[in-house]
Amino acid sequence: MIVFVRFNSSHGFPVEVDPTTSIFQLKEAVAKRQGVPADQLRVIFAGKELRDDLVLQGCDLDQQSIVHVVLRPAREGQEMTSAPGGGRPWSAAGASQREPESLTRVDFSGSVLPTDSEGLAAILVEDRETIAPPAGRPAGRPAYNSFYVYCKGPCGGVQPGKLRVRCGTCRQATLTLAQGPSCWEDVLIPDRMRGECQSPGCPGTRAEFFFKCAAHPTSDQETSVALNLITTNSRNITCITCADIRSPVLVFQCHSRHVICLDCFHLYCVTRLNDRQFVHDPQLGYSLPCVAGCPDSLVTELHHFRVLGEEQYNRYQHYGAEECVLRLGGVLCPRPGCGAGLLPGPEQREVTCGGGDGLGCGLVFCRDCGEAAHDGECSAPAASAAVAQVYRVDEKAAEQARWEESSKETIKQTTKPCPRCRVPVEKNGGCMHMKCPQPQCRLDWCWHCGCEWSRTCMADHWFDV
């Protein structure tokens, strides 16, 4: 495979490596080319510095990925020690802390839950680094895509996305985050996250997030629009319209977090577009609410309507322009194939499409009835818009298609509350002896009887038979 290396934020050059190549071996290849010591190089990718003992396939480095390598001697007070398992040396600063997750493994699907929702279950599992990945999937690779984007490039549609971060000062992807993002607000709100830029001479600390399409190799300049309402259907929730379990899905930001598959969302948008039923918002423009008609549920990122495809999306934009003209007191040319927006005077009845500049079709028509200009009363009133079709949703389907309720039901069926602090805890195997994961609680209790762990529990039902 080929990865592109940017050395000290200069022009990149390709390096041929294997998926099992370690980060230190990559440093050695760069050091040989640049004539610098390998132990003074630092590899930055997706908002973190990569340890020497890691391998490329475990760092989400795919074919033609771009990594930044900077030359910076180790700071005073930093020791160089052996990597776990007898690997190459790596910096011991922060080694006692858990290795931060790559941005490509961050999961924001939980951030679509309401802020007042009940806490998710604290799952008691072994350290994830000791769990072998499923066959056919590289180590560390997530089981599903956390992010989706609209790719404006060769894809021209909704695709899995990759979250990346760069320095807000020098605009290079050499910034290491002090703390990873935990929700969409951390990514979408400017100046919310901080870090340290590793480019020589750059004092930048402001993190600037952006997205790339994961379906094809991309350059530094190729970015995509994040579709924060679209996510993988990891909870297997039925679509509110067709009642099928599809993935990915769009989760409306209403209180119930209703779920709709992308095919049904496309049909919903086209139906509303044909009936001219998009909702006008002074800040957003023209958008749509939840299919079930929930309040405060407008789609706030209008790029989600790119799901319509190029032709229908152009219709949507044209519709927005027409509605803007009508809201300003204007009229639309009634000639088929024209439809130009015109702004005649308030009392002007005879309207001409176009002027002396050659724009418009030249039709002269009556403002009141849309027919050819005439004197006297109109013979027929202007054609009214067709009666809008109500987009109906089955109530039972709406009950089942709620993102938050599915999570609560799963918690109810697979967890029990700690007897002391009441935090939900999932038992995924082992004996009946449980320990509360809350640091301020840590109660030892019995899964079977729901009381504090005792010798009686140990004697009567230590394990399930």
C-alpha positions, 0 to 999 in steps of 0.5 A: 500500500502507499501512504503519503507523508508530509514532512514538516508540513512540506509537500508530500511524497509517497512511501510504499509500506505493508499494512503490518508495517509499524510506525517506527518502521515508517519513521525509519523510511522517512528518516532515511529519505530526509537524512534525520534521526528516526527517534526524533520524528513524530507521526501525527494522524487524525488528531493524535501522535502515533506510538512506535509499536502500533501498526498501520492497519491498526491506526485506520491508515488506508491506501493513499492516506496522508500522515504528517511527520514532524522533526522535534527532539523529545522535550526535557524530562521525557524518557525513552522506554521500550514499547510494550511487547519488546517493540521499538522505543517510544516516549513515556510521557503520558504512557500511564494513560490509556491511548486516546481513540483515533478520530476515525473510531469516535462514535457520536450515535449516542449524542442524538439522544435527548440531553435529559435521557436516562444514562446508558448502561455501564457495560462490564467487559474486558479491556477492548485491547484484549478482544480479538477483532472479527475475522476479515476486519483489521484490528481496531477497525470499527464494526460500523461507520460512525459518520456519514457525509455528502461527497461532492466529488466522484461519488456525488452522494451520501457516503461513510465519512472520516473525521479529521482535525487540523490546526486552526492557525497554520491549517496543517493536520499536525495538531494533537488534541488535548482531549478527543471530541465526545459529541457533535457539538464538539466538532461543529461549534468553532473554537470548542476543542483545543490541542497543540500544533506540532508544526515547527514554529506554529503556536496554534492551539485551536482545533478545526475539524473537517470531514472526508469521504471514506469511499475513495482516496482524497487530497488535503483540499477535498472535504465533504459536508457532515450529515450529522442526522444520518447514522448507522442503525446499530440499534436495529430500529424499524423505519417509521414509514416502511417498518423495515430495519435498514441502515443507515438511517436518519434520526430526526431531532424531535423529542422521540428521535424518530428514525426513517430509512433513507429511501423513505426520507427521499420519498417524504422529501419528494412528496412534500416538494411536489405539494410545495409543503416545505416549511420556511424558517427565517434562519434556515430557509426551507426545511422539513420537520419530523415525518410524524409532525413533531414540534421543534424537529426541523432538519437544520443542516440543509445538505441532508436534502442532497439525499434527493439526488442532483435533479430533485435537489435542483428542484428543491433549490428552485422551489426555495427561490420561487417561494422567496419571490412569492413571499416578497409579493411577486408572481411567477410567469405562468408560461410552461417552461419559464416560471420566471420570478417577477416583482411588479408594483403593488397595483400593477395588474398587467405583467410582462415577463422580462424587460429590455435586457432580453431576460424572460420569455416576453409573455404579457399576462394578467396578474390576477388570473394568469391568462393573457393580459385583458381589460375588465374582470377575469373570466376565471380565477387563478388556478389554486395549488393542488390540495396537498397530500397529507403524509400519514404515519402509522401510530404503531410504527411511530412508537417503534421507530424511536431511537431513545425508546429503543435504547431504554428498552434494551437497558430495561431488558439487559441491565439491572440497577446498582442497589446503592446508586441505581446506575444501570449495569449490564451482565454479559457473562461470568458469576453473580458477583457484580461491582458497580462501575461508578467510581464514587460507588464501587459497591459489590452486589449480587445480580440474582438477589439485588443486594450487597454481596455476601457469603450467603450469595456465594454459597447459594447462587455464586454462578448460574446453573 
